[in-house]
């Protein structure tokens, strides 16, 4: 366990030099560290939103299931976003030009 933790810490420390740095309140932090803090904060916030809305059973879904639902919502959003462009394309390709 200790060697696994040490090798993980070494990997993180070696890879941290490759990441872009973000200036946060005058200190430079690796982008992955900022992303990790934001991810944890959003996870806690979503948990409280689920509890307030009575959606606690959704929090018991496996991470793969939640990820699939989020991906599908993003796919549907993208399809709805592209529909007007597709409609214009069909009008130009199919309808005769006057």
VOLOMI-568267 format. One record per residue: residue in one letter; x, y, z of N, C-alpha, C, O in turn. Coordinates in nm, 4 decimals. Example, Ala and Ser with C-alpha at 12.3 -4.5 7.8 and 13.67 -1.06 7.14 Angstrom:
<gulos>
A | 1.3190 | -0.5690 | 0.7800 | 1.2300 | -0.4500 | 0.7800 | 1.3200 | -0.3300 | 0.7800 | 1.4236 | -0.3319 | 0.8465
S | 1.2850 | -0.2250 | 0.7080 | 1.3670 | -0.1060 | 0.7140 | 1.2900 | 0.0030 | 0.7870 | 1.3409 | 0.1138 | 0.8039
</gulos>
This chain:
<gulos>
X | 0.0824 | -0.1195 | 0.0000 | 0.0000 | 0.0000 | 0.0000 | 0.0866 | 0.1256 | 0.0000 | 0.0580 | 0.2220 | -0.0711
X | 0.1938 | 0.1235 | 0.0812 | 0.2800 | 0.2408 | 0.0904 | 0.3536 | 0.2649 | -0.0401 | 0.3677 | 0.3793 | -0.0832
X | 0.4015 | 0.1564 | -0.1044 | 0.4732 | 0.1734 | -0.2309 | 0.3781 | 0.2219 | -0.3399 | 0.4172 | 0.2998 | -0.4268
X | 0.2558 | 0.1767 | -0.3353 | 0.1562 | 0.2208 | -0.4334 | 0.1273 | 0.3703 | -0.4154 | 0.1181 | 0.4447 | -0.5130
X | 0.1132 | 0.4126 | -0.2916 | 0.0895 | 0.5538 | -0.2617 | 0.2098 | 0.6385 | -0.3024 | 0.1936 | 0.7472 | -0.3579
X | 0.3301 | 0.5890 | -0.2749 | 0.4510 | 0.6624 | -0.3111 | 0.4656 | 0.6726 | -0.4626 | 0.5037 | 0.7778 | -0.5140
X | 0.4358 | 0.5646 | -0.5345 | 0.4473 | 0.5707 | -0.6801 | 0.3413 | 0.6635 | -0.7384 | 0.3687 | 0.7339 | -0.8356
X | 0.2229 | 0.6652 | -0.6825 | 0.1188 | 0.7586 | -0.7274 | 0.1571 | 0.9023 | -0.7022 | 0.1347 | 0.9891 | -0.7866
X | 0.2156 | 0.9280 | -0.5847 | 0.2591 | 1.0639 | -0.5524 | 0.3727 | 1.1065 | -0.6439 | 0.3773 | 1.2218 | -0.6866
X | 0.4637 | 1.0162 | -0.6744 | 0.5745 | 1.0481 | -0.7658 | 0.5219 | 1.0790 | -0.9052 | 0.5694 | 1.1718 | -0.9707
X | 0.4244 | 1.0017 | -0.9504 | 0.3659 | 1.0258 | -1.0822 | 0.2985 | 1.1627 | -1.0882 | 0.3141 | 1.2358 | -1.1860
X | 0.2246 | 1.1966 | -0.9851 | 0.1566 | 1.3262 | -0.9810 | 0.2584 | 1.4397 | -0.9784 | 0.2422 | 1.5391 | -1.0491
X | 0.3618 | 1.4258 | -0.8982 | 0.4623 | 1.5319 | -0.8878 | 0.5413 | 1.5476 | -1.0181 | 0.5754 | 1.6595 | -1.0564
X | 0.5701 | 1.4380 | -1.0854 | 0.6433 | 1.4464 | -1.2125 | 0.5548 | 1.5044 | -1.3228 | 0.6024 | 1.5821 | -1.4056
X | 0.4291 | 1.4681 | -1.3247 | 0.3389 | 1.5152 | -1.4290 | 0.2928 | 1.6587 | -1.4040 | 0.2453 | 1.7249 | -1.4963
X | 0.3060 | 1.7073 | -1.2814 | 0.2598 | 1.8422 | -1.2502 | 0.3397 | 1.9475 | -1.3256 | 0.2877 | 2.0557 | -1.3528
X | 0.4638 | 1.9187 | -1.3598 | 0.5448 | 2.0143 | -1.4327 | 0.4984 | 2.0338 | -1.5754 | 0.5336 | 2.1336 | -1.6383
X | 0.4204 | 1.9411 | -1.6282 | 0.3735 | 1.9487 | -1.7669 | 0.2445 | 2.0288 | -1.7794 | 0.2076 | 2.0699 | -1.8894
X | 0.1775 | 2.0507 | -1.6704 | 0.0482 | 2.1184 | -1.6761 | 0.0648 | 2.2695 | -1.6823 | 0.1629 | 2.3242 | -1.6319
X | -0.0316 | 2.3366 | -1.7445 | -0.0276 | 2.4826 | -1.7426 | -0.0554 | 2.5338 | -1.6011 | -0.1251 | 2.4696 | -1.5226
X | -0.0007 | 2.6476 | -1.5717 | -0.0191 | 2.7070 | -1.4395 | -0.1243 | 2.8161 | -1.4461 | -0.1313 | 2.8917 | -1.5430
X | -0.2066 | 2.8233 | -1.3414 | -0.3099 | 2.9249 | -1.3318 | -0.2761 | 3.0196 | -1.2176 | -0.2353 | 2.9763 | -1.1098
X | -0.2930 | 3.1472 | -1.2417 | -0.2675 | 3.2470 | -1.1396 | -0.3943 | 3.2641 | -1.0561 | -0.4935 | 3.3204 | -1.1027
X | -0.3899 | 3.2150 | -0.9327 | -0.5037 | 3.2258 | -0.8416 | -0.4592 | 3.3085 | -0.7218 | -0.3794 | 3.2622 | -0.6404
X | -0.5099 | 3.4296 | -0.7108 | -0.4789 | 3.5203 | -0.6003 | -0.3287 | 3.5415 | -0.5838 | -0.2778 | 3.5466 | -0.4719
X | -0.2585 | 3.5538 | -0.6959 | -0.1163 | 3.5815 | -0.6914 | -0.0277 | 3.4594 | -0.6798 | 0.0943 | 3.4714 | -0.6906
X | -0.0853 | 3.3418 | -0.6581 | -0.0070 | 3.2187 | -0.6509 | -0.0368 | 3.1353 | -0.7745 | -0.1487 | 3.1362 | -0.8257
X | 0.0634 | 3.0641 | -0.8216 | 0.0457 | 2.9818 | -0.9403 | 0.0176 | 2.8381 | -0.8995 | 0.0949 | 2.7775 | -0.8253
X | -0.0926 | 2.7845 | -0.9479 | -0.1330 | 2.6480 | -0.9192 | -0.1423 | 2.5708 | -1.0501 | -0.1787 | 2.6281 | -1.1527
X | -0.1095 | 2.4403 | -1.0482 | -0.1304 | 2.3602 | -1.1680 | -0.2804 | 2.3522 | -1.1993 | -0.3635 | 2.3516 | -1.1085
X | -0.3135 | 2.3462 | -1.3267 | -0.4546 | 2.3439 | -1.3672 | -0.5267 | 2.2220 | -1.3111 | -0.6449 | 2.2309 | -1.2780
X | -0.4578 | 2.1075 | -1.2995 | -0.5242 | 1.9886 | -1.2486 | -0.5662 | 2.0069 | -1.1036 | -0.6678 | 1.9520 | -1.0610
X | -0.4887 | 2.0839 | -1.0274 | -0.5230 | 2.1065 | -0.8868 | -0.6492 | 2.1932 | -0.8756 | -0.7362 | 2.1671 | -0.7925
X | -0.6578 | 2.2950 | -0.9592 | -0.7771 | 2.3804 | -0.9599 | -0.8985 | 2.2983 | -1.0042 | -1.0064 | 2.3109 | -0.9464
X | -0.8807 | 2.2137 | -1.1075 | -0.9905 | 2.1299 | -1.1544 | -1.0365 | 2.0329 | -1.0463 | -1.1560 | 2.0066 | -1.0332
X | -0.9427 | 1.9799 | -0.9692 | -0.9780 | 1.8875 | -0.8618 | -1.0601 | 1.9584 | -0.7538 | -1.1607 | 1.9047 | -0.7076
X | -1.0184 | 2.0767 | -0.7139 | -1.0909 | 2.1513 | -0.6105 | -1.2307 | 2.1888 | -0.6604 | -1.3282 | 2.1766 | -0.5863
X | -1.2406 | 2.2340 | -0.7848 | -1.3720 | 2.2688 | -0.8417 | -1.4608 | 2.1454 | -0.8508 | -1.5802 | 2.1531 | -0.8223
X | -1.4040 | 2.0319 | -0.8903 | -1.4810 | 1.9080 | -0.9001 | -1.5363 | 1.8626 | -0.7656 | -1.6516 | 1.8205 | -0.7565
X | -1.4545 | 1.8712 | -0.6619 | -1.5001 | 1.8331 | -0.5279 | -1.6102 | 1.9285 | -0.4804 | -1.7105 | 1.8851 | -0.4238
X | -1.5907 | 2.0583 | -0.5038 | -1.6922 | 2.1555 | -0.4619 | -1.8239 | 2.1335 | -0.5355 | -1.9307 | 2.1407 | -0.4746
X | -1.8173 | 2.1068 | -0.6655 | -1.9408 | 2.0819 | -0.7406 | -2.0071 | 1.9512 | -0.6980 | -2.1299 | 1.9420 | -0.6964
X | -1.9280 | 1.8510 | -0.6639 | -1.9851 | 1.7250 | -0.6163 | -2.0628 | 1.7457 | -0.4872 | -2.1735 | 1.6941 | -0.4718
X | -2.0054 | 1.8203 | -0.3956 | -2.0744 | 1.8496 | -0.2684 | -2.2005 | 1.9319 | -0.2946 | -2.3050 | 1.9063 | -0.2348
X | -2.1908 | 2.0311 | -0.3842 | -2.3073 | 2.1151 | -0.4139 | -2.4197 | 2.0337 | -0.4770 | -2.5362 | 2.0516 | -0.4416
X | -2.3866 | 1.9455 | -0.5690 | -2.4899 | 1.8630 | -0.6340 | -2.5536 | 1.7688 | -0.5328 | -2.6736 | 1.7423 | -0.5395
X | -2.4747 | 1.7186 | -0.4400 | -2.5297 | 1.6305 | -0.3364 | -2.6354 | 1.7045 | -0.2525 | -2.7405 | 1.6486 | -0.2214
X | -2.6067 | 1.8307 | -0.2163 | -2.7036 | 1.9092 | -0.1405 | -2.8270 | 1.9426 | -0.2249 | -2.9388 | 1.9443 | -0.1734
X | -2.8071 | 1.9689 | -0.3526 | -2.9217 | 1.9961 | -0.4415 | -3.0092 | 1.8723 | -0.4528 | -3.1318 | 1.8826 | -0.4472
X | -2.9476 | 1.7547 | -0.4687 | -3.0253 | 1.6308 | -0.4748 | -3.1032 | 1.6089 | -0.3454 | -3.2193 | 1.5679 | -0.3489
X | -3.0402 | 1.6359 | -0.2318 | -3.1075 | 1.6162 | -0.1031 | -3.2245 | 1.7128 | -0.0885 | -3.3307 | 1.6742 | -0.0397
X | -3.2065 | 1.8376 | -0.1302 | -3.3138 | 1.9366 | -0.1176 | -3.4289 | 1.9077 | -0.2132 | -3.5444 | 1.9353 | -0.1807
X | -3.3992 | 1.8526 | -0.3302 | -3.5025 | 1.8259 | -0.4296 | -3.5671 | 1.6882 | -0.4123 | -3.6594 | 1.6531 | -0.4858
X | -3.5192 | 1.6111 | -0.3162 | -3.5755 | 1.4788 | -0.2940 | -3.5293 | 1.3769 | -0.3970 | -3.5989 | 1.2786 | -0.4226
X | -3.4152 | 1.3991 | -0.4550 | -3.3626 | 1.3084 | -0.5567 | -3.2500 | 1.2209 | -0.5026 | -3.1593 | 1.1835 | -0.5770
X | -3.2552 | 1.1889 | -0.3763 | -3.1518 | 1.1063 | -0.3133 | -3.1307 | 0.9723 | -0.3842 | -3.0160 | 0.9289 | -0.3951
X | -3.2359 | 0.9039 | -0.4334 | -3.2104 | 0.7758 | -0.5011 | -3.1187 | 0.7890 | -0.6232 | -3.0492 | 0.6935 | -0.6581
X | -3.1172 | 0.9053 | -0.6884 | -3.0284 | 0.9235 | -0.8031 | -2.8821 | 0.9229 | -0.7617 | -2.7955 | 0.8853 | -0.8406
X | -2.8541 | 0.9641 | -0.6391 | -2.7165 | 0.9673 | -0.5909 | -2.6619 | 0.8269 | -0.5676 | -2.5407 | 0.8086 | -0.5559
X | -2.7500 | 0.7279 | -0.5607 | -2.7072 | 0.5901 | -0.5380 | -2.6725 | 0.5173 | -0.6674 | -2.6263 | 0.4033 | -0.6626
X | -2.6935 | 0.5800 | -0.7828 | -2.6568 | 0.5179 | -0.9100 | -2.5062 | 0.5025 | -0.9182 | -2.4316 | 0.5782 | -0.8560
X | -2.4622 | 0.4054 | -0.9940 | -2.3179 | 0.3866 | -1.0108 | -2.2598 | 0.5027 | -1.0916 | -2.3314 | 0.5661 | -1.1691
X | -2.1324 | 0.5303 | -1.0743 | -2.0714 | 0.6404 | -1.1512 | -2.0827 | 0.6210 | -1.3022 | -2.0971 | 0.7186 | -1.3758
X | -2.0762 | 0.4973 | -1.3489 | -2.0880 | 0.4722 | -1.4932 | -2.2271 | 0.5099 | -1.5432 | -2.2414 | 0.5654 | -1.6522
X | -2.3284 | 0.4800 | -1.4643 | -2.4655 | 0.5133 | -1.5042 | -2.4852 | 0.6642 | -1.5056 | -2.5448 | 0.7184 | -1.5986
X | -2.4357 | 0.7316 | -1.4036 | -2.4478 | 0.8778 | -1.4008 | -2.3725 | 0.9404 | -1.5169 | -2.4210 | 1.0357 | -1.5778
X | -2.2550 | 0.8882 | -1.5482 | -2.1783 | 0.9397 | -1.6615 | -2.2511 | 0.9188 | -1.7929 | -2.2485 | 1.0057 | -1.8800
X | -2.3163 | 0.8037 | -1.8079 | -2.3913 | 0.7767 | -1.9300 | -2.5106 | 0.8714 | -1.9433 | -2.5413 | 0.9172 | -2.0534
X | -2.5769 | 0.9007 | -1.8335 | -2.6902 | 0.9939 | -1.8379 | -2.6428 | 1.1341 | -1.8753 | -2.7064 | 1.2020 | -1.9560
X | -2.5325 | 1.1770 | -1.8174 | -2.4778 | 1.3096 | -1.8507 | -2.4365 | 1.3151 | -1.9969 | -2.4615 | 1.4148 | -2.0646
X | -2.3736 | 1.2088 | -2.0464 | -2.3330 | 1.2051 | -2.1871 | -2.4543 | 1.2102 | -2.2797 | -2.4512 | 1.2782 | -2.3822
X | -2.5590 | 1.1400 | -2.2447 | -2.6791 | 1.1403 | -2.3289 | -2.7467 | 1.2772 | -2.3284 | -2.7954 | 1.3228 | -2.4318
X | -2.7498 | 1.3418 | -2.2139 | -2.8058 | 1.4777 | -2.2081 | -2.7248 | 1.5718 | -2.2964 | -2.7816 | 1.6558 | -2.3661
X | -2.5923 | 1.5581 | -2.2937 | -2.5074 | 1.6414 | -2.3786 | -2.5307 | 1.6111 | -2.5262 | -2.5319 | 1.7028 | -2.6084
X | -2.5494 | 1.4836 | -2.5611 | -2.5794 | 1.4487 | -2.7007 | -2.7103 | 1.5134 | -2.7456 | -2.7171 | 1.5702 | -2.8545
X | -2.8128 | 1.5052 | -2.6631 | -2.9415 | 1.5655 | -2.6982 | -2.9305 | 1.7168 | -2.7116 | -2.9910 | 1.7760 | -2.8009
X | -2.8534 | 1.7795 | -2.6230 | -2.8336 | 1.9237 | -2.6320 | -2.7649 | 1.9614 | -2.7619 | -2.8007 | 2.0603 | -2.8259
X | -2.6669 | 1.8829 | -2.8002 | -2.5935 | 1.9106 | -2.9236 | -2.6825 | 1.8897 | -3.0473 | -2.6744 | 1.9664 | -3.1432
X | -2.7656 | 1.7879 | -3.0449 | -2.8578 | 1.7642 | -3.1571 | -2.9537 | 1.8813 | -3.1716 | -2.9758 | 1.9297 | -3.2826
X | -3.0105 | 1.9271 | -3.0615 | -3.1027 | 2.0403 | -3.0658 | -3.0304 | 2.1656 | -3.1151 | -3.0888 | 2.2474 | -3.1861
X | -2.9053 | 2.1802 | -3.0778 | -2.8280 | 2.2953 | -3.1226 | -2.8017 | 2.2907 | -3.2725 | -2.7965 | 2.3950 | -3.3377
X | -2.7852 | 2.1714 | -3.3275 | -2.7517 | 2.1583 | -3.4695 | -2.8737 | 2.1515 | -3.5612 | -2.8590 | 2.1648 | -3.6827
X | -2.9922 | 2.1314 | -3.5071 | -3.1109 | 2.1175 | -3.5922 | -3.1350 | 2.2369 | -3.6840 | -3.1642 | 2.2149 | -3.8016
X | -3.1248 | 2.3610 | -3.6389 | -3.1460 | 2.4722 | -3.7318 | -3.0454 | 2.4728 | -3.8470 | -3.0823 | 2.5048 | -3.9600
X | -2.9209 | 2.4386 | -3.8211 | -2.8207 | 2.4330 | -3.9275 | -2.8529 | 2.3226 | -4.0271 | -2.8368 | 2.3406 | -4.1478
X | -2.8985 | 2.2086 | -3.9767 | -2.9345 | 2.0969 | -4.0640 | -3.0556 | 2.1320 | -4.1487 | -3.0625 | 2.0950 | -4.2659
X | -3.1507 | 2.2029 | -4.0902 | -3.2700 | 2.2458 | -4.1637 | -3.2316 | 2.3386 | -4.2785 | -3.2826 | 2.3239 | -4.3896
X | -3.1432 | 2.4329 | -4.2530 | -3.0961 | 2.5217 | -4.3595 | -3.0241 | 2.4439 | -4.4688 | -3.0415 | 2.4726 | -4.5872
X | -2.9439 | 2.3462 | -4.4300 | -2.8727 | 2.2647 | -4.5275 | -2.9706 | 2.1882 | -4.6164 | -2.9533 | 2.1828 | -4.7381
X | -3.0729 | 2.1295 | -4.5555 | -3.1722 | 2.0553 | -4.6336 | -3.2480 | 2.1459 | -4.7292 | -3.2758 | 2.1073 | -4.8428
X | -3.2810 | 2.2644 | -4.6848 | -3.3513 | 2.3581 | -4.7730 | -3.2656 | 2.3931 | -4.8943 | -3.3175 | 2.4023 | -5.0055
X | -3.1384 | 2.4123 | -4.8752 | -3.0499 | 2.4476 | -4.9855 | -3.0241 | 2.3280 | -5.0766 | -3.0099 | 2.3451 | -5.1976
X | -3.0179 | 2.2076 | -5.0207 | -2.9840 | 2.0896 | -5.0999 | -3.1033 | 2.0315 | -5.1728 | -3.0879 | 1.9788 | -5.2830
X | -3.2221 | 2.0396 | -5.1143 | -3.3376 | 1.9688 | -5.1701 | -3.4304 | 2.0616 | -5.2466 | -3.4731 | 2.0284 | -5.3572
X | -3.4619 | 2.1754 | -5.1907 | -3.5581 | 2.2632 | -5.2561 | -3.4961 | 2.3281 | -5.3794 | -3.3795 | 2.3675 | -5.3779
X | -3.5746 | 2.3389 | -5.4853 | -3.5210 | 2.4029 | -5.6061 | -3.4972 | 2.5517 | -5.5802 | -3.5695 | 2.6176 | -5.5055
X | -3.3947 | 2.5996 | -5.6442 | -3.3645 | 2.7425 | -5.6288 | -3.4417 | 2.8215 | -5.7304 | -3.4537 | 2.7824 | -5.8465
X | -3.4935 | 2.9322 | -5.6858 | -3.5753 | 3.0150 | -5.7752 | -3.4925 | 3.1223 | -5.8415 | -3.5452 | 3.2012 | -5.9200
</gulos>
